[in-house]
């Protein structure tokens, strides 16, 4: 027997009982459907190219391959960054110059020209959007990336399809079999029941969770936009076909699958239709399926939820689910601290994250393609008498530049006057004040803004896990207001920070003293330091330290060889970190200065990485 087939059989044997049990529990012993799933898995395994199987084997031998301090990610839109897939291939040198070895390409599968939610309304899971290239080009790009040691991440949009997907079209033509792949209702009775308990994702841009289809005389469930029809995972055919779709994609050479909007995939009347136990059942099955078919592939869960809902998506040590999750609360809390200059809640948040098992790998980020939702620890804030609605208003006022003296230029997202809730958009550079300072030719404000931007990145790079830069942030790309003019986009302010990558601006990274050069060069230095010191690795212990100044965050990392005391001043004033590490001289890895880690004076928006 071929060695690989034996390996497949061994893995299948290892997981078979659990997989069958999970499947049969979900689908009431539909053995025919389970057998079909097994056939899909085997077929996809046979189709998997030998070099990918070799990579699987290497990664199986070193299952921690993604965990250390060597991985640095970047997320980007293919068209905004380089026009198309071929363009991205030609820009791999630049990616490497950014010290990046993991790229997340934003959704690139086929979608309708309009009504596509930035690629998250897929009309064909087997086809690349023609403007961006072909499946062969995707495969070629993956090969090239692998040749350079770069991993590739793609989205798997599993909660819904576009209304133009073949299944949706056939459902619309009245084919029962395809209607059963979605949630259809003849009248509003059941939808009305759902609406009593299910919150809204886009309360302003797409209110409600159902859409009326006049041609069919039916309602269809649409948790996100009306043109994104929720798939019905209570139907095993949907799960089987979607597994087949994702394995097909993985076989093009994808290393990391971002499972989009995963908490939403199972719906039950009378619940909030988020994070239901069946979701975990499915994610666990996906993990098992990957272990059997493509064990080198990682699952990244997009779980934008409260912390107690996020962590369960790691599963347990014996029965893991996702390999990686977004550190979403830390991200939102970071921007909270930019607006308040008070780090206490961030310290508290880090203490929670640092107390989790080291097996849990978080993806750290400052900005991504979505809005910043203010999912903060409100019960904790309440001890200071800070209420949720008024606090969100302050954050939004500050970060949209409405608040006196604010330097930030963001825009609101899905502002809901009824609940007083709103989220926020904007690029890192614009939120940090670079846009305003440049506009007003204010040199000292510019210096301050650059320091803040740099400090935030230094903070992101000190956290445990995998840092991911949002493409454009490394060159201080500002907000793109052109979406206001685009009728297809103007309602969705997330396009504010989804602008075209500016290659002329990028060129300035070679012009000494330019804004781009200062930031790009600064980040490169931080990235190199992170990669070359073991203390940034996965095994290090990490804890926060009291600085006795509410604007200065102190983090300590230590492993057997090294100790790092990192200090971050979140305020526009010079401060002193009243720490007292009584063990002699430290060297700041960033400036090269030596100092004691005692009563450290730290300038406005300053950062120190003090190494022992
Ligand atoms: C995820 C994506 C977001 C999209 C939504 C619906 O949250 O990040 O951009 O709108 O899923 O697919």
Boltz pocket constraint, residues with backbone or C-beta under 6 A from the ligand:
constraints:
  - pocket:
      binder: B
      contacts: [[A, 117], [A, 118], [A, 120], [A, 121], [A, 157], [A, 224], [A, 260], [A, 261], [A, 302], [A, 369], [A, 370]]
      max_distance: 6.0
